[in-house]
């Protein structure tokens, strides 16, 4: 029996030797890593910022992310993916398209921060697999609160759904993993902040 604590590698999405990892890191360094004085969505202050929609909405970035996440979902037997608006929307869309191309079609959805005030008044757009486990995704994890909100929104409208895993492009390593673990969710990441020259 192995009683050792999980390592960083245990929660990695792909190997660093994978050419997709290296290319995606280049795209993020060039398009998304900003240096300066910033206030994060968590309210904290930072001297750097990952403005990841500049990568997730880049055609090449979207293609790589979709490809990597579909491979992760196939490996873990997950057929449903979703996340909180707006950061997760480009990623969910990329995964949906690539899942079809890779012959592993998945259900995809996003969770609104608040229910619509008109129409069907729903918080969820897209498709949630009832009774199946969903992978919750986001671009960056700081506190993990966006993932928790997406989980709560999913459970509110689909109480039979399940969420045990979350995947982000970058884990800033500022408490998200422990926070999500308290909610029964394992956090996986393609990168951590230590993978960049910060």
CORKA-V169673 format. One record per residue. RES is the residue in three letters. OMEGA is omega in whole degrees, 0 to 359 (* if undefined). Layout:
RES,OMEGA / RES,OMEGA
This chain:
UNK,182 / UNK,182 / UNK,182 / UNK,180 / UNK,177 / UNK,179 / UNK,178 / UNK,181 / UNK,180 / UNK,183 / UNK,177 / UNK,181 / UNK,177 / UNK,179 / UNK,177 / UNK,179 / UNK,179 / UNK,183 / UNK,178 / UNK,178 / UNK,182 / UNK,182 / UNK,179 / UNK,177 / UNK,177 / UNK,181 / UNK,180 / UNK,178 / UNK,185 / UNK,189 / UNK,195 / UNK,183 / UNK,180 / UNK,178 / UNK,183 / UNK,177 / UNK,187 / UNK,169 / UNK,183 / UNK,179 / UNK,177 / UNK,183 / UNK,180 / UNK,178 / UNK,181 / UNK,176 / UNK,176 / UNK,183 / UNK,172 / UNK,179 / UNK,197 / UNK,178 / UNK,174 / UNK,175 / UNK,183 / UNK,178 / UNK,172 / UNK,183 / UNK,181 / UNK,178 / UNK,179 / UNK,181 / UNK,181 / UNK,181 / UNK,179 / UNK,181 / UNK,182 / UNK,184 / UNK,176 / UNK,177 / UNK,178 / UNK,182 / UNK,178 / UNK,181 / UNK,183 / UNK,178 / UNK,182 / UNK,183 / UNK,181 / UNK,182 / UNK,179 / UNK,179 / UNK,185 / UNK,172 / UNK,6 / UNK,187 / UNK,184 / UNK,188 / UNK,179 / UNK,180 / UNK,179 / UNK,180 / UNK,180 / UNK,179 / UNK,181 / UNK,181 / UNK,183 / UNK,179 / UNK,177 / UNK,180 / UNK,183 / UNK,176 / UNK,175 / UNK,187 / UNK,181 / UNK,171 / UNK,183 / UNK,182 / UNK,167 / UNK,184 / UNK,175 / UNK,178 / UNK,175 / UNK,179 / UNK,177 / UNK,181 / UNK,181 / UNK,179 / UNK,183 / UNK,176 / UNK,185 / UNK,173 / UNK,185 / UNK,171 / UNK,180 / UNK,190 / UNK,176 / UNK,180 / UNK,181 / UNK,176 / UNK,179 / UNK,179 / UNK,178 / UNK,171 / UNK,178 / UNK,183 / UNK,176 / UNK,181 / UNK,182 / UNK,174 / UNK,173 / UNK,176 / UNK,184 / UNK,185 / UNK,179 / UNK,178 / UNK,178 / UNK,178 / UNK,178 / UNK,177 / UNK,181 / UNK,178 / UNK,178 / UNK,181 / UNK,182 / UNK,182 / UNK,181 / UNK,186 / UNK,178 / UNK,182 / UNK,185 / UNK,174 / UNK,178 / UNK,183 / UNK,173 / UNK,180 / UNK,176 / UNK,175 / UNK,182 / UNK,170 / UNK,179 / UNK,179 / UNK,180 / UNK,173 / UNK,183 / UNK,184 / UNK,180 / UNK,180 / UNK,180 / UNK,179 / UNK,178 / UNK,178 / UNK,177 / UNK,183 / UNK,174 / UNK,181 / UNK,175 / UNK,179 / UNK,175 / UNK,179 / UNK,163 / UNK,181 / UNK,181 / UNK,178 / UNK,182 / UNK,182 / UNK,183 / UNK,*
